[in-house]
Structure formats: structure tokens, C-alpha cells
């Protein structure tokens, strides 16, 4: 029996995709990523980015930009900016970089659309990374980086070593910088007197 490829649409489909990629990532990347089906992945990435930013604003109100008036208006405008500009641009720029790296490391690979989807769904844990809890943020970033490696390996049918080599830079940009994983890890290392 063949499992249909691609993702369903709508809020419940986003919630199901989020749970599935966290719990059964190999199965998810094997069946949930289809050629030319970027729209659900883009919506997913936007939802994750808005959840992350919203969590930051909720638990650390000082992180809300103040250029738009009061805190409530600033938060709403900032979340709209994340949803309309930051998340889509970040996703596609990262996918472009990831595609170039895949050309260098993987001879026979899937298309750009699949790469966009893998990056989008790999961000799933970071929906929970908004609160300024270094342990949580570091765990989310590391899990997301692991999901990116796993997704690239499964979708582009390559080895784990090649997937790791191809994803180091994109994972660092998305999970280390974008979702503040590096800051969280540095905070934890300083707390444990390692650095």
C-alpha cells in the first residue's frame, strides 16, 4: 500500500504535522515532503516563527520592539512583520544556501521545493523556544538541527555524514542565530563554568 505524499492544508493539518515531525520524523520526512508542494511547509514555518516571537514577547516584554507605539501595537506589528517578511524570506534564503551546499555534497538529490519543506518542518521544536529559558532554547535548537540533518538525509537519499556536512552552515544560521540557540548554549556553558 502506498502512502500518499504531501501535506494536507488548514490549522489541524499544521498541528498534525507539528506533532508528527517531533514524534516520528523519519516517517514524516519520508511521506510528508512532496515535489512542488511548498505551500504547507511555508505556512508551517510562518506558524513556528510567529509562535517563537510571540513566546519571546510574552515571557520577555523587553524584547518587543518599541518603534510602533505602545507594547501591544508594537507586538502585533512585529508579529505581522515576522509572518509576512522575516519567516518567508529567511526560509527561502536558507533553502537557496542549502541547495548550493547540497550540490557540493550530494550527487543525486531531490529538488529545491523539497529542500524548502525540509527546512520548514525541521523548525518544529522552535515553536516552544520563545521563553527565555536557556535549557529549553538550547534543546529546541539542537533538536531542530538534528531534524534538519535527518530530513536532508531522508528526502535527498544521502548518508548521514553527507547530510551533516551539507547542513552545518544552514543549521547554524537558522537554529544557532535565528532561534537563539548559540546564545542559550553560551549561557549554559557560562553557568556551568566551562567558559
C-alpha positions as CSV (number, residue, x, y, z in Angstrom):
1,X,0.0,0.0,0.0
2,X,1.4,3.4,-1.0
3,X,1.1,6.2,1.5
4,X,0.2,9.5,-0.2
5,X,2.9,12.1,-0.3
6,X,2.4,15.8,0.5
7,X,0.7,17.6,3.3
8,X,-2.9,18.5,3.9
9,X,-3.9,22.1,4.4
10,X,-5.5,24.0,7.3
11,X,-4.9,24.6,11.0
12,X,-5.5,21.0,12.1
13,X,-3.0,19.8,9.4
14,X,-0.4,22.2,10.7
15,X,-0.9,20.8,14.2
16,X,-0.7,17.2,13.0
17,X,2.4,18.0,11.0
18,X,4.0,19.6,14.1
19,X,3.3,16.6,16.3
20,X,4.3,14.1,13.7
21,X,7.6,15.7,12.8
22,X,8.5,15.8,16.5
23,X,7.5,12.2,17.3
24,X,8.1,10.3,14.0
25,X,10.5,12.4,12.0
26,X,11.8,9.6,9.7
27,X,8.3,8.6,8.7
28,X,7.2,12.3,8.4
29,X,10.1,13.2,6.0
30,X,9.6,10.0,4.0
31,X,5.9,10.7,3.4
32,X,5.2,14.3,4.1
33,X,7.5,16.0,1.7
34,X,6.5,16.1,-2.0
35,X,7.9,17.8,-5.1
36,X,6.4,21.2,-5.8
37,X,4.3,21.3,-2.6
38,X,5.9,24.2,-0.7
39,X,2.8,26.0,0.5
40,X,2.1,23.8,3.6
41,X,5.8,24.0,4.5
42,X,5.8,27.8,4.2
43,X,2.7,28.1,6.3
44,X,4.3,25.8,8.9
45,X,7.5,27.8,9.1
46,X,5.5,31.0,9.5
47,X,3.5,29.5,12.3
48,X,6.6,28.3,14.1
49,X,8.3,31.7,13.7
50,X,5.2,33.6,15.0
51,X,5.0,31.2,17.9
52,X,8.6,31.7,18.7
53,X,8.4,35.5,18.5
54,X,5.1,35.5,20.4
55,X,6.6,33.4,23.2
56,X,9.6,35.8,23.4
57,X,7.3,38.8,23.6
58,X,5.0,37.1,26.2
59,X,7.8,36.0,28.6
60,X,10.2,38.8,27.9
61,X,8.2,42.0,27.2
62,X,11.5,44.0,27.0
63,X,12.2,42.1,23.7
64,X,9.2,43.8,22.0
65,X,10.5,46.5,19.5
66,X,9.2,49.9,20.6
67,X,9.2,51.7,17.3
68,X,5.5,51.3,16.7
69,X,3.9,53.0,19.8
70,X,2.8,51.1,22.8
71,X,3.8,47.5,23.6
72,X,0.6,45.9,22.4
73,X,0.7,47.6,19.0
74,X,4.4,47.0,18.7
75,X,4.0,43.3,19.4
76,X,1.2,42.9,16.8
77,X,3.1,44.9,14.1
78,X,6.3,42.9,14.9
79,X,4.4,39.6,14.7
80,X,2.9,40.6,11.4
81,X,6.4,41.6,10.1
82,X,7.7,38.2,11.2
83,X,4.8,36.4,9.4
84,X,4.9,38.4,6.2
85,X,8.6,39.1,5.7
86,X,11.0,37.5,8.1
87,X,9.9,33.9,8.1
88,X,9.3,33.6,4.3
89,X,12.5,35.4,3.4
90,X,14.6,33.5,5.9
91,X,13.2,30.2,4.8
92,X,13.8,30.8,1.1
93,X,17.3,32.3,1.6
94,X,18.3,29.4,3.8
95,X,16.9,27.0,1.2
96,X,19.0,28.7,-1.5
97,X,22.1,28.3,0.6
98,X,21.2,24.7,1.5
99,X,20.7,23.9,-2.2
100,X,24.1,25.2,-3.1
101,X,25.6,23.1,-0.4
102,X,23.7,20.0,-1.5
103,X,25.1,20.5,-5.0
104,X,28.6,20.2,-3.4
105,X,27.9,17.2,-1.2
106,X,25.1,15.2,-2.8
107,X,25.3,14.0,-6.4
108,X,21.7,12.8,-7.0
109,X,19.3,14.9,-4.9
110,X,15.7,15.9,-4.8
111,X,14.6,19.4,-5.9
112,X,14.6,22.8,-4.3
113,X,10.9,22.5,-3.3
114,X,11.7,19.5,-1.1
115,X,14.6,21.4,0.5
116,X,12.4,24.3,1.4
117,X,9.9,21.9,3.0
118,X,12.6,20.0,5.0
119,X,14.0,23.3,6.4
120,X,10.4,24.5,7.3
121,X,9.4,21.3,9.1
122,X,12.8,21.0,10.9
123,X,12.0,24.2,12.7
124,X,9.1,22.4,14.6
125,X,10.7,22.3,18.0
126,X,11.5,26.0,18.0
127,X,7.8,26.9,18.3
128,X,8.5,26.2,22.0
129,X,11.7,28.1,22.2
130,X,10.3,31.6,22.9
131,X,10.5,31.7,26.7
132,X,14.0,32.9,27.9
133,X,14.9,29.5,29.4
134,X,18.4,28.6,28.1
135,X,17.9,24.8,28.6
136,X,14.6,24.8,26.6
137,X,16.0,27.1,23.9
138,X,19.2,25.0,23.5
139,X,17.3,21.8,23.4
140,X,14.9,23.1,20.8
141,X,17.8,24.4,18.6
142,X,19.7,21.1,18.9
143,X,16.6,19.1,18.1
144,X,15.8,21.3,15.1
145,X,19.3,20.9,13.8
146,X,19.0,17.1,14.2
147,X,15.7,17.2,12.3
148,X,17.3,19.2,9.5
149,X,20.1,16.5,9.2
150,X,17.5,13.7,9.3
151,X,15.2,15.4,6.8
152,X,18.0,16.1,4.3
153,X,19.2,12.6,4.6
154,X,15.8,11.1,4.0
155,X,14.5,13.4,1.3
156,X,17.7,13.7,-0.6
157,X,18.6,10.0,-0.1
158,X,22.1,10.5,1.1
159,X,24.3,9.4,4.0
160,X,24.2,10.9,7.5
161,X,27.8,12.1,7.1
162,X,27.0,14.0,3.8
163,X,23.8,15.4,5.4
164,X,25.7,16.7,8.4
165,X,28.3,18.3,6.1
166,X,25.7,19.9,3.9
167,X,23.6,21.3,6.9
168,X,26.2,22.7,9.3
169,X,26.0,26.2,7.9
170,X,22.3,26.4,7.4
171,X,21.6,24.8,10.8
172,X,23.9,27.4,12.4
173,X,22.1,30.2,10.8
174,X,18.6,29.0,11.4
175,X,18.9,27.4,14.8
176,X,22.0,28.9,16.2
177,X,21.4,32.5,15.3
178,X,17.7,32.8,14.2
179,X,16.2,30.8,17.1
180,X,18.9,32.0,19.6
181,X,20.4,28.5,20.2
182,X,24.0,29.8,20.3
183,X,23.1,32.4,23.0
184,X,21.4,29.7,25.0
185,X,24.3,27.3,24.8
186,X,26.8,30.1,25.7
187,X,24.6,31.0,28.7
188,X,24.6,27.3,29.8
189,X,28.3,26.9,29.4
190,X,29.0,30.1,31.3
191,X,26.6,28.9,34.1
192,X,28.5,25.6,34.3
193,X,31.9,27.5,34.4
194,X,33.1,25.7,31.3
195,X,33.9,29.0,29.6
